[in-house]
Amino acid sequence: MSEVEETFEAFVRARSVSLVRTAYLLTGDRGHAEDLVQEVLGRMHHKWRSIEPPEAYARRALVHQATSRWRWRSRRPREQEWTPVDNELAGAEDPAESIADKDVMARALAQLPPRQRAVIALRYLDDLTLGETAAVLGCSVGTVKSHGFRGLERLRELIQPDGESTSNLESSR
């Protein structure tokens, strides 16, 4: 195996879980998220030598590909329930509460516009700076700030302080 192949495989092993998590927040469906990551990694493999830095490139490609899917389809496909992986629950005191919290958040994120969802996923899940998020999305820092502010405000509206979902979330079930 060549050095290029080895570095690509190492990248996939190290970052694929994080990329699937980001794609899930962008799509709202685990199956679509996995497909999206597979498409992006397939495209990256062909031009691996020229990609720098690969993680930022992958995030940007995920956002662009997810946006293209939303535009391409006249309506979004029916979303499936998210089933957490067992190791994600390791160390959680009450697995049922953890699952419920993640479900409420996933439903709330699914109601955000695509750009707001992308900013929230990149800034708060992937822990990117304002500048890094702007670079991934190809927009200004001010745009990232406004999408982030509006997205967080909308999430607060959708999720009550006690962690229970609002009627908007209940009706989406």
Secondary structure, 3 states (H helix, E strand, C coil): CCHHHHHHHHHHHHHHHHHHHHHHHHHCCHHHHHHHHHHHHHHHHHCHHHCCCHHHHHHHHHHHHHHHHHHHCCCCCCCCCCCCCHHHHCCCCCHHHHHHHHHHHHHHHHCCCHHHHHHHHHHHHCCCCHHHHHHHHCCCHHHHHHHHHHHHHHHHHHECCCCCECHHHHHCC
